[in-house]
Amino acid sequence: MATETIHIFQAWSAGKGNRLRAEAPIRFKSAAEAKGRAERGAEKFAGVVAISQVVDVDTGEVDENATVLFRAGRTPAEFGE
């Protein structure tokens, strides 16, 4: 089983009412790049998170236990407080 670690930046904008609207996720080559993008985006978006996840290259299955590298603002509950 071959695995690969992926690093993702995800942002949310304020939607109608108290809702969050997910922006398109951006994949980076390193954890540092994803974290840096999240840090810069924290001022622009209602919420941001940078995560690293392990993916099985053969099956495409994603490990549910993502490592949160950076989180700021309002994010969905699955990213903790």
N, C-alpha and C positions, 0 to 999 in steps of 0.2 A: 504494500500500500504506500504509494508516494503521496506526500503532502506538501503543501505550499502555504506560507503565511501571507495573507493579504492585509493591506492597511488602507482604511477607508475614512474619509471625512464626510460627515452627514450634517446638513444644516436644516433648520426649520424656520420659516417665516411666520409672522402672526397672521392668522386667518380671521374669518368672521367670528365675532363673539370671542370666546376664550379658546378657540381651536388653533392647532398648529398645522401648517401646510409644509410637507416635506419637499425640500429641493432635491435635485438629482444628486445622488451620491457620487463622490469622486474618489477614484482609486489611485494610490501613490505607491512608489517603489520601496519606500522605507517608512518606518514608524515615525521617525523624526520629521519627515516631510508632512505626513498626515497631521501630526500634532501641531506643527508650525502653522499649517493652514487653518486648523481649528482655532488656535490662539488669535490669529489675525481676523478670523470671521466672527469672533465673539462680540465685537462691537457692532457688526452689521446685521446680524440675524437675531431672532428671538431666542434661539438655542442652537448649540453646536455640540458635536461629539466627534472624537477621533478614536477609532478602534482598530485592533488587530485580531484577525480570526484565522484559524487553521482550516484549510480546505483539502479534501481528498481529491487529488488530481484525476484519478481514474473514474470516480463516480460523481464528482461535483458536490458531494455532501459537505455541508458547512458545519463545523463544530459549533454547538450552541453557546459555548462558554467563551464569549469574546472578551478580550482584555481592553478595558477602557483606558485610553492613553490621556485623554483630556475631555472634560465636559464643562460647559458653561451655559447659563441661562435656562430656559424652559425646554425640557426634552421629554419624550415619552417615558412612562414608568419603567420600561425594561432597561433603561440606562441608569437607574438608581438616582439617588439625590445628591 
